[in-house]
Amino acid sequence: MPFFSARIPADFSGNTRLDKYIASLPASAFDGTSMNRSKLKSGATEILLNGKVAKVSAKVKAGDQIDIQWEENIPEDIEPENIPLEIIYEDENVCVVNKRQGMVTHPAAGNWNGTLVNALLYHWGRNAIHQDSSEEVTAEVLAKRRPGIIHRLDKDTSGVIITAKNRGTEEFLHEEFLHHNRITKEYIAICCGRPKVLEGKIETQIIRDPRDRKRYKAAVGTQEGKRAVTLYKCFATYGPFSLMRIRIKTGRTHQIRVHMKFLGCPVMGDPIYGNFLKGSPFQSASLMLHAYLLKIRLPGQKERAVFKAPVPLRFKKVLRTLHEKYGNFL
């Protein structure tokens, strides 16, 4: 997904709208692609001004930091696709899926088909979703592109994900996710490294990495970015590797992966935040992160339902090798 990042020069004397300033920049600022106000309005998925979400109408001044992420070549339709799904639970309101590793949650730049949304449209017997590329990208427009999606998992993270089959349930579940104390999301991860403290809480801001705006990093002592809270417990170690149980109290992009790196124990197989394991039997391992458990209240129920996704085969294979090579210790 294209990303633009720039700081307005200190000698800039104007006081103009963000979209007008962006449109005044040369195409070279966008890797040779021209950016006009219409394109910015219709394709931008995230606009940050000094680290905070902003509108295209926001006024900018000298020294301001602008970060924009946008989508290009939005297809006219999102089609149902006959893709097998592992259904954990389903009723008239929800469908809980054990998402396989490698499946993208919803259509986005570079992944317009083969997603969980495409599979759900087929599974639910629904028609294609028509897209209007001239529409401004608002919360309502994004919701139409992502029917039933309440939360997401990274492409290479497997495990439990709950989806809504109607608008009422979608609103109900969104409300539950807004109040993080109402739900429990638990993951398992195999990490490279051993934490100094076997159990604890990580609480930081998560911000764009200034050296690579496609990455994120944990930061303390700043109000930039978004607050993120992760609870972890190491319940087994194998030489220089750890098996972690992780609960997240917030749902930030790449949160677990960023926080495990911050802890000094990046998730094994993480191509962005992980260690390079040259010569290791795990150098070709895929991301060892799995959403194992979700506790959440469903519409019309008083008690929270519990959904679990079995430990995947890729975990079992790596753990077997770790047991044989190092044994199991704490």
N, C-alpha and C positions, 0 to 999 in steps of 0.2 A: 504494500500500500504506500503510495507516494507520501513524502513528508518534507515540509519546508520549515526551516528554522533561520531566523535572522534577528539581529538587534538593530534598532533604528539608530543611525549615526548621531553622535552627540551634537553635531552642528545643524541637525534638522530643526527648522524654525516653525514648521507648520503645526496646525492643530486640526487634523482631518480624521475622517472615518477610516477604520481599519481596511475595509474593502477598497476604498479609493487609493489608499497607500499601496496596497498589494498590486492593484491593477496598474499602478504607475511604474512598477519594477520591470526590468528587461526580462525576456524569456530565459536568459541564461541563469537567472536566479532559480528557475524551476526545471533545471536540466534540459533546457531548450524548448520546453512546453509553455506556450503563452497562458497566462492566467488572467481572465477578466472577471468582473464582478458577478456576472451571471453564473459562470463556472464555479466560482468560489461559493456562491449561495446554494447551488444545487448539489455540489459534490463534497463539500467539507463535512467530515464526520467528527472532527475535534478541532476547536480553535481555542488556543490558550494565549492569554495576554499577561505577561509576567507571572506565568505559572498557574493562572486561574482561568476557568472557562469564561469565554467572552462571546459576544455577538458580533456579526459583521459590521454592525453600526457603531461599535465602541470607538471612542476617540483615542488616538495614539499620539505620542509625543516623543521627543528625543530621549534615547536611552531605553525605551521599552523593548522587551523581548517578545517576539511573536513566534508561535509554533503552530503549524497547521498540518493536519492530516486529512487527505481527501481520497475519494474513490473515483475511478475513471472507468469509462466504457461499461456503464451499468446496463445489463441486458434488459430487453423489453419484458421478459417473463421469467418467473421462477417456476420451473416445471416439477411436477411430481415424478419421482424416480423409484423404480422397484429395487430398493436396496434393503437387504436383510437387516433386521433389528433384533437385538436381544432384549425382549420386554421383561422387566422385573415385576411390574404391576400395571394394571390398566382398569379404569372404570369409565363412567360417562363424563367425568370431569378432567381426569389427569391420565398421563401416560408416563411411566417411569422407565427409563432406558439405561442399560449398561452400555454406555458409548464405547465403541472400540477405539483403540489407539489409531491415529491417522485420520480420523473423521473430523472435519470442521463442523462446528455447531450450527452456524448459519451462513448464508451466502455473503461474501464480501470480496473485495478486490483480490484477484488471483484464485479465488475458490467460489465460482458462481454455480457450480453443480457438485453433486456427490456429497452434499452436506446432510446433517441431521434433519434440517427443515425439508429438503427435497424428499428424504425418506419418509418423514412423517406425513407430508401431503399425500403421498401414495398410500401409506398405511391407513390413513383416515378417509381415503376415498374423495379427496378434495381436488378442485380444479387448480390450474396454474394461477399464479399471482401476477397480475399485470403491473408493470412498473412504468412510471412516467419520469423520465430522466430530467425533465424540466422543473420538477417539484423541488422546493427548498427542503433540505434534509432536516426535518424536525423529528421530535420524539414520536409523533404520530406516524410519520412516513417510515421511520425505522421499524416501528411495531408491525406495520403491514408487511415489511420485508422479512420479518422474523416471527411469524405466527406461532404462538404458544411458548416461545422461548422466555423463560423467567431468569435463568442464569446460564452461564456458559462454562465450558472446560476448554483449555487450550487444545489445539489439534492433537498433540501427542500425549495428552493426559487422558487416561481411560477412566471409566467408572460411572457412578450414579449421577443422572441428571433428570430432573422432573420437568415435564412440559404440561401446558394447559390446553384443553380441547375446546374451550369456549371463553368468551371475553370476561364473563363474570368470574370464572376461576382464575384467569390471568390476573385480574385486578386483586383478587383475594391473596394469591400467592406472592404477588409483588409486595403487598403490604406486609406479609410475613417476613419476606427477605429484607425489607427496610428495617425491621426490628430484629437485630441480629441475635438478641437473647431468646427469641422464639424458636430458632432453628439450630441444629447442630450439623456441621459439615466436617467429617473426619476423613483424612487421607492417610495413606501409607507411602513411604518413600524409602528407597535405598540411596544413601548419600555417601559421597567421598569425603572422608574425614570423620573425626570423633569429637563431639562437643565437649568443652571443658566442664560444663554443667549438664547433667543428664536430662534434666527436666526444667522448663522455664517458659518465659513469655518474651516475645520480641515485639516491641512497640516502636515504630518509626514512621516517618513520612516516606511515601514512595513517590519519586520524582523521575522525570526524564533524565537519562544520563547525558550530561552536556557534551561528552566526547562522542556519543553515538545516540542520536535522538530516536532510534528505533528500539533502544534498550531502556530499561528502568534500573534505578538503584535505590537502596535504602539510605535515608539521611536523618540525622538527628540535629536538634538545635536550629530548626528552620520551620517556617510555616508554609513553605512552598509545597506543592503536590498534595497528596491525600494521605490521611492518617491510616495506618494499617497495623492490625494486631494479630499475632499468630502465637498459638500455644503449641509446644512440642514436647515429646517425651521419647528419649532413646531407650528402646527396650531390648536391644541386642547390638553387640559390636563384633566385627569380624576383621581382625587385623586393623587396617586403616579405613575400614568401611563401617557404616552404621545403618541400622534399620530403625526408622522413625515413625511415630504416630503423630499426626499433625492435625490440629483443629484451627480453623480460621474464624476470627470474630468480625472480620471485614472481608469484602470481596474485591480486591484490587487486581488489575491486570498483572499477571506473572507474580502475584504476591508470594506464594510459597517458594517459588524458584529464587526470587530476589532475597527473601528472608533467610533461606538456607545458605545462600552464598554469603550473606551478611554474618551468619553464625560461623562461617568457616567450613561449612559442610554442604557444598553444592550438590544438587541432585545428580546422581549418576546418569550419564547419557544426555545431559542438557547441552545442546549445541551452542547456546547463547551464554549461559552463566556457569557452565561446568568446567571441570578440570580436564585437560587432555591426557588420556590414559594410555599413552604410547607404550607398547610392549605388554600391556595388561591383558588378561583374558577378557576384559570388559570394554576394550577400546571401541568395539562396534555396537555396544549396548544402546538401545533406544531409551527414551526418557523413562526413568523408573519412578513414576508418580502416578498414583491411582486413587480416585475418589471412592473410598471404601464404604462409607456410610452417610446417610442423610436422614435426619429426624425432622419432621415437619408436620404441622397440623393441616389436614385437608378440609375442604369446605364441608360444613355440617358435622364435623367431628370435634369432640372436646379434647381428646388425648392425641398426642403426636403419633403419627405413623412412623415406622422404622423401615428403611429400605437399605439393603446391602448388595454390593456387587462383589462376587467372589474374587479372591486373589488371582490375577491373571497368570497365564502360563509363563510369560516372560519373566515375571518375578520369581516364580518357582525355580526356573532354570538357573537364574543368577544366584538365588539363595542356596541352591544345592551345591553350586561351585564354591561359594563362600564357606559353607559348612565343611566341605572336603578340604579346602585349602587352609582355613584358619581356625575352624571350630567356632563355638558360640560363647561369647563372654559379655560381661557388663563391666 
